[in-house]
Amino acid sequence: MFRNQYDTDVTTWSPAGRLFQVEYAMEAVKQGSAAIGLRSKSHVILACVNKANSELSSHQKKIFKVDDHIGVAIAGLTADGRVLSRYMRSECINYSYSYESPLPVGRLVVQLADKAQVRKYFIKTLT
C-alpha cells in the first residue's frame, strides 16, 4: 500500500519491518548466473556460468583479479560487480603503497561491507 515511499533508501524501514532495497538486491542476485568457489590448502578455484541473454549480446566477465592474492567472482548485476572490483583494486593498491605489504583479506572484506552499507549493490561476491 505505502511501498513507494519506503523503497527509496537502504535504511528506510516499511511499517511491516521490511527493507525493500535489500529485497530488490536479493531478487537481482537470484536472477543472476551461478558462481562457485573452491579452496584447498594451496589453491583456489572460482567458476561462473557465462550466459548471454540473447544472441546479440556477448557474455560479461564475472571473475575479476583484485590483487595477486585476491580474486572475486560475482553473481547479480555485472555493472555493480565492476564498480566494486575497481574499488577493491584501488584499496589494495593504496594499502600496498602505504604499507609495502599486501592488504589483508579480512580488512578488505570489512571495507567492502562498510561501502555496501551506504549503497546497496545488486550482487553477491565470493572473495
C-alpha positions as CSV (number, residue, x, y, z in Angstrom):
1,M,0.0,0.0,0.0
2,F,2.7,2.6,1.0
3,R,5.5,0.7,-0.7
4,N,6.7,3.6,-2.9
5,Q,7.7,5.9,0.0
6,Y,9.7,3.1,1.7
7,D,11.7,1.7,-1.2
8,T,14.0,4.7,-1.9
9,D,16.8,4.1,0.6
10,V,18.6,1.1,2.1
11,T,18.0,2.4,5.7
12,T,14.3,3.1,5.3
13,W,12.1,0.5,7.0
14,S,8.5,-0.1,6.0
15,P,5.8,-0.2,8.6
16,A,5.9,-4.0,8.2
17,G,9.6,-4.0,9.1
18,R,10.9,-4.7,5.6
19,L,13.8,-3.1,3.7
20,F,12.6,-3.1,0.1
21,Q,16.0,-2.1,-1.4
22,V,17.6,-5.2,0.2
23,E,14.8,-7.4,-1.1
24,Y,15.3,-5.9,-4.6
25,A,19.0,-6.7,-4.4
26,M,18.4,-10.2,-3.3
27,E,16.0,-10.7,-6.2
28,A,18.6,-9.4,-8.7
29,V,21.1,-11.9,-7.3
30,K,18.7,-14.8,-7.7
31,Q,18.2,-13.9,-11.3
32,G,22.0,-13.7,-11.9
33,S,24.1,-16.6,-13.1
34,A,25.7,-19.1,-10.7
35,A,29.1,-18.6,-9.1
36,I,31.1,-21.1,-7.1
37,G,34.4,-21.1,-5.2
38,L,36.5,-24.0,-4.0
39,R,39.5,-23.7,-1.7
40,S,42.3,-26.1,-0.8
41,K,45.4,-25.6,1.3
42,S,47.3,-24.4,-1.7
43,H,44.8,-23.4,-4.4
44,V,41.6,-21.6,-5.0
45,I,39.2,-22.1,-7.9
46,L,36.5,-19.6,-8.9
47,A,33.9,-20.5,-11.6
48,C,30.9,-18.7,-13.0
49,V,28.3,-19.5,-15.7
50,N,28.6,-17.1,-18.6
51,K,25.4,-17.0,-20.5
52,A,24.2,-14.4,-23.0
53,N,20.6,-13.2,-22.6
54,S,20.2,-13.1,-26.3
55,E,22.1,-14.0,-29.5
56,L,23.1,-10.3,-30.0
57,S,24.7,-9.9,-26.5
58,S,28.0,-11.2,-25.5
59,H,28.9,-12.8,-22.2
60,Q,30.0,-10.5,-19.4
61,K,33.0,-11.0,-17.2
62,K,32.1,-12.4,-13.8
63,I,35.6,-13.2,-12.3
64,F,38.0,-10.3,-11.5
65,K,41.6,-10.2,-10.2
66,V,41.7,-7.7,-7.4
67,D,45.3,-8.3,-6.3
68,D,48.0,-11.0,-6.6
69,H,46.4,-12.8,-3.6
70,I,42.7,-11.8,-4.0
71,G,40.2,-12.7,-6.7
72,V,36.4,-12.2,-6.8
73,A,33.5,-14.0,-8.5
74,I,30.2,-12.2,-8.7
75,A,26.5,-13.1,-9.2
76,G,24.0,-10.3,-10.0
77,L,24.4,-7.1,-11.9
78,T,27.8,-7.1,-13.6
79,A,28.0,-3.3,-13.6
80,D,27.9,-3.2,-9.8
81,G,30.5,-6.0,-9.8
82,R,32.8,-4.0,-11.9
83,V,32.4,-1.0,-9.7
84,L,33.2,-3.0,-6.5
85,S,36.1,-4.8,-8.1
86,R,37.6,-1.4,-9.1
87,Y,37.1,-0.2,-5.6
88,M,38.7,-3.3,-4.1
89,R,41.6,-3.0,-6.6
90,S,42.2,0.7,-5.6
91,E,42.1,-0.2,-1.9
92,C,44.7,-2.9,-2.4
93,I,47.0,-0.5,-4.4
94,N,46.7,2.2,-1.8
95,Y,47.4,-0.2,1.1
96,S,50.4,-1.7,-0.8
97,Y,51.8,1.8,-1.5
98,S,51.4,3.0,2.1
99,Y,52.5,-0.2,4.0
100,E,54.6,-2.0,1.4
101,S,52.7,-5.2,2.0
102,P,49.6,-6.8,0.6
103,L,46.2,-5.8,2.0
104,P,44.9,-8.5,4.4
105,V,41.7,-10.1,3.1
106,G,39.8,-9.6,6.3
107,R,40.5,-5.8,6.2
108,L,39.3,-5.6,2.6
109,V,36.1,-7.5,3.5
110,V,35.4,-5.0,6.3
111,Q,36.0,-2.1,3.9
112,L,33.7,-3.7,1.3
113,A,31.0,-4.2,3.9
114,D,31.2,-0.6,5.0
115,K,30.8,0.6,1.4
116,A,27.9,-1.8,0.8
117,Q,26.2,-0.5,4.0
118,V,25.9,3.0,2.4
119,R,24.6,1.9,-1.0
120,K,23.0,-1.4,-1.9
121,Y,24.8,-3.2,-4.6
122,F,22.8,-5.8,-6.6
123,I,25.5,-8.5,-6.4
124,K,26.9,-11.2,-4.2
125,T,30.6,-11.8,-4.1
126,L,32.9,-14.8,-3.5
127,T,36.2,-13.3,-2.3
